[in-house]
């Protein structure tokens, strides 16, 4: 019989993050208890400063909590060192950021190939070409980020995020730097690719319309789930 733990790809217990400041301790997140099912889409919503980006940084192993535990795919993320967390990210996780985070010295094709090359995948080029074609950029393979529009850069970022077929995709305000029309196109692609890959989607947004596209909304207020 399958257990609840095995059905959940992300589980947190009493998760908290605090930092020391000159005026005392600042509690960024407190008492975060989450269970996210494999293949589920979740929006993390809340006002600026509510802890949304900190939460996904913790869930992805980019940051470490002050208190509490996180498990990804049944493995304890909080008991790993940085090398262990990096290996877990490489195996399970994809990212889409508001600021694209493309490497400026690489072409679109090279940016998308990179995650697979780091794994030693000999099919990296073919996989990257196919995914860039899927996002409508087959004519932009040799262009660098500076030669691409914001919408094109975000589509490259989507291709890079999905090329390794991640089990979990984290998207942090993915349309924040795009105009409304371009942002809508990027979001449609994001959800289409996510559905095709059956990935778990954790989407950070302050846009209620975008949040409503997800199966569940988790709202943060002053670092707590409300």
C-alpha positions, 0 to 999 in steps of 0.5 A: 500500500502506498503511503502518504509520504511516497505520494508527496514529492515535497514535505515540510515540517515546522519550517522556519527561516530567521536572520540576525539584524542590528535591531534583533532577529527577523523572522522571514518564515515561520511554521511552514507545513506543506505537503505537495503531491507529485504532478500538482501545481501550486501558486505561492501568493502574497504581498512583497516581503511575505516570504514567497521567494525565500520559501522556494529557495528553501524548497529547492535547496538554494538556502537552508532553514533555521528550523524545521525539515524539508524532504524532496522525493522522500529524501531529507534535503535538510540533512544534506551538505551543499554538494548533496543539495546540488546533486538533488537539484541536478536530478530533480529540479528546474528553475524559471526566474523573473530575471531569466538568469541566462548566461550572457556569453552563451547562445540560446542553444548553448544555454539550453544544452548546459544542464544536460552537458553538466550531466554528461548527456551525449544527446544534449544538442538534439534535445536542446534543439527540439525544445527550442523549436517547441518554444518557437525559437528554432530561428534563434539558436545562435543568438545570445541573450543580448540579441533576444527580446525579453519574451524570447529570453524567457522562452529560452529559460523555459526550454532550459528548465524543461530540457532535463525533464525535472520532476519539480519546476520552480518559477519565481515571478516568471512574467515579472519583467514582461509586458502583459501580452508577452507574459500571457504567451510565456505562461501558456507555454509554461503550463503546456510544457508542465502538463506534457512533462507531468512535473510538479509546479511551484509558482511564485506570483502576486498575480491573482489571475495567474495564481488561479491557473494552479490547482492550489493557492498557498497564501503567505502573510508576514512569513506564515501560511494563512 
